[in-house]
Structures are given as C-alpha cells and as structure tokens.
C-alpha cells in the first residue's frame, strides 16, 4: 500500500509542477513528513519511466553535472488521475467507517 501511495505522491508532485528534479521531489515529500530515501525514489522513477508513465529531459547545470527533469507522459497523466480517484474513494470509505457520529 505504501508503494502505491508513494507513486501517487510522486506523480502528483510532478503533475503539479509540470516537471520535477528528483531532489525537489524528495524535498517536497520531506516537507509533507513523508521521508523517502534517494535509494527508494530513483528505482521508482526508473520503473515509472520504463512503464511509460514518465519521460525526462536533461538540463545543463552551472554547479555540477546535467540534471534530469521528469514529466508525466499522456499515459502517466491518465494513470495519475486513476490513482487519485482510487485514493479519494478509499479515503472516503475509511473516513466513513472510522468517523464517530
């Protein structure tokens, strides 16, 4: 379940900003109190890219090696919308079952 939620959060960050650099994704997850290590993020980004959900572009950096910026593909956008709907349904169901009247 955590993996699916992590995918949802990562895709949501990329969707919100149109593209994202991995360290920016990690920073935003950390700000939301979802601590994720680089060793978890990079394989997940690679898996999403290989599944056709993401693509990337390289950008030269003035302070080091080129940076890889990820963005959603059309298929990734559709997958994100589907994950978001599923999350909303699950969240509503859990809230309904656990909220006191």
C-alpha positions as CSV (number, residue, x, y, z in Angstrom):
1,X,0.0,0.0,0.0
2,X,2.9,2.4,0.8
3,X,4.4,1.9,-2.7
4,X,1.1,2.8,-4.3
5,X,0.7,5.9,-2.1
6,X,4.3,6.9,-2.8
7,X,3.6,6.6,-6.6
8,X,0.5,8.7,-6.2
9,X,2.5,11.4,-4.3
10,X,5.4,11.4,-6.8
11,X,3.1,11.6,-9.8
12,X,1.1,14.4,-8.0
13,X,4.3,16.4,-7.4
14,X,5.3,16.1,-11.0
15,X,1.8,16.9,-12.2
16,X,1.6,19.9,-10.0
17,X,4.8,21.4,-11.2
18,X,4.7,20.0,-14.8
19,X,8.2,18.6,-14.3
20,X,10.4,17.9,-11.3
21,X,14.0,17.2,-10.4
22,X,14.5,14.2,-8.0
23,X,15.9,16.2,-5.2
24,X,13.0,18.6,-5.4
25,X,10.6,15.6,-5.2
26,X,12.5,14.4,-2.1
27,X,12.3,17.9,-0.5
28,X,8.5,18.1,-1.1
29,X,7.9,14.7,0.3
30,X,10.0,15.6,3.4
31,X,8.0,18.9,3.8
32,X,4.9,16.7,3.9
33,X,6.5,14.5,6.5
34,X,6.9,11.6,4.1
35,X,10.6,10.8,4.5
36,X,11.8,8.9,1.4
37,X,15.4,8.0,0.7
38,X,17.1,8.5,-2.6
39,X,17.6,4.7,-2.8
40,X,13.8,4.4,-2.8
41,X,13.0,7.3,-5.1
42,X,15.4,6.6,-8.0
43,X,14.3,3.0,-8.7
44,X,10.7,4.1,-8.5
45,X,11.3,6.9,-11.0
46,X,13.1,4.4,-13.3
47,X,10.2,1.9,-13.0
48,X,7.6,4.5,-13.8
49,X,9.7,5.7,-16.8
50,X,10.1,2.1,-18.1
51,X,6.4,1.6,-17.7
52,X,5.8,4.6,-19.9
53,X,4.4,6.9,-17.2
54,X,7.3,9.3,-17.2
55,X,9.8,10.8,-19.6
56,X,12.6,13.2,-18.8
57,X,14.8,15.9,-20.3
58,X,18.4,16.8,-19.4
59,X,19.3,20.3,-18.4
60,X,22.8,21.6,-18.1
61,X,23.7,22.8,-14.6
62,X,26.1,25.6,-13.7
63,X,27.1,23.9,-10.5
64,X,27.7,20.3,-11.5
65,X,26.6,17.6,-13.9
66,X,23.4,17.9,-16.0
67,X,20.1,17.5,-14.3
68,X,17.4,15.1,-15.3
69,X,13.9,16.6,-15.0
70,X,10.9,14.2,-15.1
71,X,7.5,14.9,-16.5
72,X,4.3,12.8,-17.0
73,X,3.5,11.2,-20.3
74,X,-0.1,11.1,-21.5
75,X,-0.3,7.6,-20.2
76,X,1.2,8.8,-16.9
77,X,-1.3,11.6,-16.6
78,X,-4.2,9.1,-17.1
79,X,-2.6,6.7,-14.5
80,X,-2.3,9.6,-12.1
81,X,-5.9,10.5,-12.5
82,X,-6.9,6.9,-11.9
83,X,-4.7,6.6,-8.8
84,X,-6.2,9.8,-7.5
85,X,-9.8,8.6,-7.9
86,X,-8.9,5.3,-6.2
87,X,-7.3,7.2,-3.3
88,X,-10.3,9.5,-3.0
89,X,-12.7,6.5,-2.9
90,X,-10.5,4.7,-0.3
91,X,-10.1,7.7,1.8
92,X,-13.8,8.5,1.9
93,X,-14.6,4.9,2.8
94,X,-12.1,4.8,5.6
95,X,-13.3,8.2,6.9
96,X,-16.9,6.9,6.8
97,X,-16.1,3.8,8.7
98,X,-13.9,5.4,11.3
99,X,-15.6,8.8,12.0
100,X,-17.8,8.9,15.1
101,X,-21.2,10.5,14.8
